[in-house]
Amino acid sequence: MLGSCIVPESIVVPYEVMPISAEPETPISSNGAFYALPRQRVNVDIVVKKQEFIKGPYAEFAEKLLGLKNVSKENHSVYSIENVSVAQESEIDPKQIYFVQFNDSKLAVEYDNNLIISCVNTSKRTSSEQSKKGAKQQILLNANPNAYSPLIPTSNFVERLDTVVSDYEMDTVVIQRYEVRTIKTEKTPLQKAEEIVENINKIRDDRDKLLTGFQEVNYEAEAIKFMADEFNRLEDAYIRLFTGTTKTAYKTVHFEFLPENKDSLTVELVKFSTNYGLNSNASDSKSITLDITLNEDYFAGIRNFSKHIELSQKGFYYTIPNQALVKVTIGEHLLFSKTMPFSQFGYTQSLAPDLLELDFSPKTGEIKRVKAVEND
């Protein structure tokens, strides 16, 4: 009986990929390159609106003279949350860094955002999917220029005429002498308020005459519009002396959170009060909370199936990110809600070390396209 003495040829692996956290079984005798997969950081921007109500100098007479109710009688501020936005920013995951041992293959590895892999063996570079950072909003002031310098349309004094009678005796005859004296006294706040109301009534009367053609002057339409606008502006300026003014400002506060532990995915960002704004410990303060809820339902089947995949040599590693519901709440009120991917809580698997064209998502580490190629 004759037996075959042919020794099978050893299988040549075109390339091999290994995690840098693992010690190589044999010394590396080939050129290679490092690459990394990403993880996601969460950026939260909260826009807070501040309305500062400044009382008018004659607010106490608003109801009596103008019939205006619910006028602010003291200065106070009100804060509200104008907008909440949440965005992700991808960065290198230090637990997902790999070394590609080229062996005899000619691999072309391209990167995005430092070491994060973008594509392999393709000349078409994938577009960067970096998250857009919201520009910090500057504080915007919409205050009326007369907020702190109210227009006082009348003088501070009023003239009073007094008649002084003096008796003179001349040769047993009593002569009375009359003398008229002008005396200036300071006006009371009520007198000033009444004069302002008189000006308001005069403005309204003049505007009505302009619009009804009482002057019998053939004004052009643009001239009439200009004069009517000026009357309205003056009337508003006088009325604000009773109603006060409002100063509005917007401020954006930025928070960053790196989710790493599945058991610590709820974090308090800041406290908020409608009377004192952010970072307040007032009795009416409520916590603004960021919560990330992972959805691992569909991962069970992937993990179970992957147990049966045995590769003696590893190719490129990729990530299947986990989806999570990201919410921002204040008390029981929902401010933001959106589903987002998180690679650090996903599943990492490797391909066989075949010659492939690969397109990765630099944002999540997913494979977007796979195509087999031949080694030249």
C-alpha positions in Angstrom: 0.0 0.0 0.0 1.3 3.4 -1.0 0.5 6.6 1.0 0.7 10.1 -0.3 3.7 12.0 1.0 2.7 15.4 -0.4 2.9 18.1 2.2 0.1 20.7 1.9 1.3 24.2 1.2 0.9 26.7 4.1 -1.8 29.2 3.8 -0.4 32.7 3.3 -2.5 35.3 5.1 -2.5 38.5 3.1 -2.6 40.7 6.3 -3.5 40.4 9.9 -5.2 42.9 12.3 -4.6 42.6 16.1 -5.7 44.7 19.0 -2.8 46.6 20.7 -4.1 45.5 24.0 -3.2 41.9 23.2 0.4 40.6 23.1 1.3 39.2 19.6 2.0 35.5 19.6 5.0 35.8 17.3 7.3 38.8 16.7 6.0 41.2 14.1 8.2 41.0 11.0 6.2 43.2 8.6 5.4 46.8 8.1 2.0 47.9 9.3 -0.2 50.7 10.4 -2.3 51.6 13.4 -6.0 52.6 13.3 -8.7 53.2 15.8 -12.5 53.0 16.0 -14.5 55.9 17.5 -16.6 56.5 20.6 -19.2 59.3 21.1 -19.2 62.2 23.4 -22.4 64.1 24.1 -22.6 67.9 23.8 -25.6 69.7 25.3 -26.3 73.4 24.7 -29.0 75.1 26.7 -30.2 78.5 25.6 -31.7 80.5 28.6 -33.8 83.6 28.0 -33.7 86.4 30.6 -36.4 89.0 30.7 -35.7 92.0 33.0 -38.8 94.1 33.7 -37.9 97.6 34.6 -40.7 99.6 36.1 -41.7 103.0 34.8 -41.0 106.1 36.9 -44.8 106.8 37.0 -46.0 103.2 37.3 -48.1 104.1 40.4 -50.3 106.4 38.3 -50.8 104.1 35.3 -54.2 102.9 36.3 -55.5 106.2 37.6 -54.5 108.3 34.6 -54.4 105.8 31.7 -56.5 102.9 32.9 -53.6 100.5 32.6 -53.7 97.5 34.9 -51.2 94.8 35.6 -48.3 97.2 35.3 -45.0 96.2 37.0 -44.6 98.2 40.2 -41.1 96.9 40.9 -38.1 95.7 39.0 -37.8 91.9 38.6 -36.4 89.2 36.2 -37.9 86.1 34.7 -35.8 83.3 33.2 -37.0 80.6 30.8 -35.4 77.8 28.7 -35.6 78.9 25.1 -34.0 75.9 23.4 -32.1 72.7 24.2 -29.9 70.9 21.6 -27.9 67.7 21.9 -25.2 66.7 19.4 -22.5 63.9 19.3 -18.8 64.3 18.8 -16.7 61.3 17.8 -13.3 60.8 19.2 -10.7 58.0 19.4 -11.8 55.1 21.7 -8.6 54.1 23.5 -10.0 50.6 24.0 -10.4 50.2 20.2 -6.9 50.7 18.7 -5.5 48.1 16.3 -2.4 47.3 14.4 -2.6 46.1 10.8 0.3 43.8 9.8 0.6 44.2 6.1 2.7 41.0 5.3 3.0 40.9 1.5 -0.2 42.7 0.7 -0.5 46.3 -0.5 -3.0 47.9 1.7 -4.1 51.6 1.4 -5.6 52.7 4.7 -7.1 56.2 5.0 -8.0 58.0 8.2 -10.4 60.7 9.4 -9.9 62.7 12.7 -6.4 61.4 13.4 -6.4 57.6 13.8 -10.0 56.9 13.2 -10.2 54.7 10.1 -12.1 56.0 7.1 -11.6 53.5 4.2 -9.3 50.7 3.0 -8.1 50.1 -0.6 -10.3 52.8 -2.1 -9.3 56.0 -3.8 -12.7 57.6 -3.0 -12.2 59.1 0.4 -15.4 59.1 2.4 -16.7 62.5 3.5 -16.1 63.4 7.1 -19.1 62.9 9.3 -17.9 65.1 12.1 -20.7 66.5 14.2 -21.3 70.2 13.8 -20.6 72.2 16.8 -23.2 74.7 17.4 -21.7 78.2 17.5 -21.9 79.8 20.9 -24.6 82.4 20.9 -23.5 85.8 22.0 -25.6 87.6 24.5 -28.2 89.6 22.5 -29.6 92.7 24.1 -33.0 93.9 22.8 -33.4 96.6 25.4 -34.9 99.9 24.5 -32.2 102.6 24.6 -34.4 104.6 27.0 -34.6 101.7 29.5 -32.4 103.4 32.1 -32.9 107.0 30.9 -36.6 107.7 30.7 -37.7 110.7 28.7 -39.0 113.5 31.0 -41.0 115.8 28.7 -41.7 118.6 31.2 -39.7 120.8 33.5 -39.3 120.0 37.1 -40.8 123.2 38.4 -44.2 124.9 38.3 -44.8 128.7 38.5 -47.3 129.9 41.1 -48.6 133.6 41.1 -49.2 135.0 44.5 -50.8 138.4 45.2 -49.3 140.2 48.3 -51.4 143.0 49.9 -49.5 145.6 51.9 -51.2 148.4 54.0 -49.5 151.8 54.2 -50.7 154.6 56.5 -50.2 158.1 55.1 -51.6 161.1 56.9 -54.2 159.0 58.7 -55.1 157.5 55.4 -54.6 153.7 54.9 -53.4 152.9 51.4 -53.3 149.3 50.2 -50.6 148.2 47.8 -51.0 145.1 45.7 -47.9 143.2 44.6 -47.9 140.1 42.3 -45.1 137.7 42.9 -44.1 134.7 40.8 -42.9 131.7 42.9 -41.5 128.5 41.5 -42.2 125.3 43.3 -41.2 121.7 42.5 -43.8 119.7 40.8 -45.1 116.6 42.5 -44.9 113.2 40.7 -48.6 113.3 40.1 -48.4 116.7 38.4 -45.6 115.4 36.2 -47.6 112.3 35.3 -50.6 114.5 34.5 -48.5 116.6 32.1 -47.2 113.5 30.4 -50.8 112.3 29.9 -51.6 115.8 28.4 -48.8 115.3 25.9 -50.0 111.8 25.0 -53.5 113.2 24.3 -52.0 116.0 22.2 -50.0 113.6 20.2 -53.1 111.4 19.5 -55.1 114.5 18.5 -52.4 115.8 16.1 -52.0 112.3 14.6 -55.8 112.1 14.0 -55.8 115.5 12.3 -52.9 114.4 10.1 -54.6 111.2 9.0 -58.0 112.7 8.5 -56.6 115.6 6.4 -57.6 118.3 8.9 -54.6 120.5 8.0 -55.8 120.6 4.3 -52.2 120.2 3.2 -51.5 117.8 0.3 -48.7 115.8 2.0 -47.1 113.0 0.0 -47.8 109.4 1.2 -44.2 108.9 2.4 -44.4 112.2 4.4 -47.6 111.1 6.0 -46.2 107.7 6.9 -43.0 109.3 8.3 -45.0 111.7 10.5 -47.4 109.0 11.7 -44.5 106.8 12.6 -42.9 109.6 14.6 -46.2 110.3 16.5 -46.4 106.5 17.3 -42.8 106.5 18.5 -43.3 109.5 20.8 -46.6 108.1 22.2 -44.8 104.8 22.9 -41.9 106.6 24.6 -44.4 108.5 26.9 -46.5 105.4 27.7 -43.3 103.5 28.7 -42.9 106.0 31.5 -45.9 104.3 33.0 -45.6 100.7 31.8 -41.8 100.4 32.1 -39.5 98.6 29.7 -38.3 95.1 29.1 -34.7 94.1 28.6 -34.2 90.7 27.0 -30.9 88.7 26.9 -30.0 85.2 25.6 -27.2 83.1 27.0 -26.0 79.6 25.9 -24.5 77.2 28.4 -22.5 74.3 27.1 -22.1 70.9 28.8 -20.1 67.8 27.7 -20.6 64.2 28.9 -18.6 61.1 27.9 -20.8 57.9 28.5 -18.5 55.1 29.6 -20.4 53.1 32.2 -23.8 51.5 31.4 -24.8 52.0 35.0 -24.0 55.8 35.0 -26.0 57.1 32.0 -28.1 59.6 33.9 -26.5 62.8 35.0 -27.7 66.1 36.5 -26.4 69.0 34.3 -27.5 72.0 36.3 -30.3 73.4 38.4 -32.7 76.0 37.0 -35.0 78.6 38.6 -37.5 80.8 36.8 -36.6 83.6 39.2 -32.8 83.2 39.4 -31.8 81.3 36.3 -29.1 78.6 36.2 -27.0 77.3 39.1 -29.6 78.4 41.6 -30.4 76.8 44.9 -33.7 78.6 45.3 -36.7 76.8 46.6 -38.3 76.7 43.1 -35.2 75.3 41.4 -35.5 72.1 39.3 -32.8 69.8 38.0 -32.0 69.7 34.3 -31.1 66.0 33.7 -29.5 64.2 30.7 -30.6 60.5 30.4 -29.3 57.9 28.0 -31.3 54.7 27.7 -29.7 51.9 25.7 -31.7 49.6 23.5 -30.1 46.2 23.5 -33.0 44.1 22.2 -31.6 43.4 18.8 -28.0 42.7 20.1 -28.9 39.4 21.7 -29.3 37.7 18.3 -26.0 39.2 17.0 -24.1 38.0 20.0 -25.5 34.5 19.9 -24.7 34.1 16.2 -21.2 35.6 16.6 -20.3 32.8 19.0 -20.2 30.4 16.1 -17.8 32.5 14.0 -14.3 31.3 14.4 -11.4 33.0 12.5 -7.9 31.8 13.1 -6.6 35.1 11.7 -8.4 38.4 12.1 -9.1 41.0 9.5 -10.3 44.5 10.0 -12.4 45.2 13.1 -15.6 47.2 12.9 -18.3 48.2 15.3 -22.0 47.7 15.3 -23.1 50.7 17.5 -25.9 50.4 20.0 -28.9 52.7 19.7 -30.0 54.8 22.7 -32.7 57.2 23.5 -31.2 60.5 24.6 -33.4 62.8 26.7 -33.1 66.1 28.5 -35.7 66.8 31.1 -36.5 69.4 33.7 -38.6 67.8 36.4 -41.3 65.9 34.5 -41.1 68.1 31.5 -39.3 66.8 28.4 -37.0 69.3 26.7 -35.2 67.1 24.1 -35.6 63.5 22.8 -33.7 61.7 20.0 -32.3 58.3 19.2 -28.5 58.3 18.8 -25.8 55.6 18.2 -23.1 54.9 20.7 -20.2 52.8 19.6 -18.7 52.3 23.0 -21.8 50.3 24.0 -22.0 48.4 20.7 -20.6 45.1 19.4 -17.1 44.8 17.8 -16.5 42.1 15.3 -13.7 41.3 12.8 -13.7 40.3 9.1 -11.6 37.6 7.6 -8.2 38.9 6.4 -9.3 39.0 2.7 -8.5 41.7 0.3 -11.4 44.0 0.4 -12.5 47.5 -0.4 -14.0 48.9 2.8 -15.7 52.2 3.6 -16.1 52.9 7.3 -18.2 55.5 9.0 -15.7 57.7 10.9 -18.5 58.8 13.2 -19.5 55.3 14.5 -17.0 52.8 13.1 -19.6 50.9 11.1 -18.9 49.4 7.7 -20.8 51.3 5.0 -19.5 49.3 2.0 -17.6 46.1 1.3 -16.2 44.9 -2.0 -13.8 42.1 -2.8 -10.6 42.9 -4.7 -7.6 41.0 -6.0 -4.1 41.5 -4.7 -1.8 42.9 -7.5 
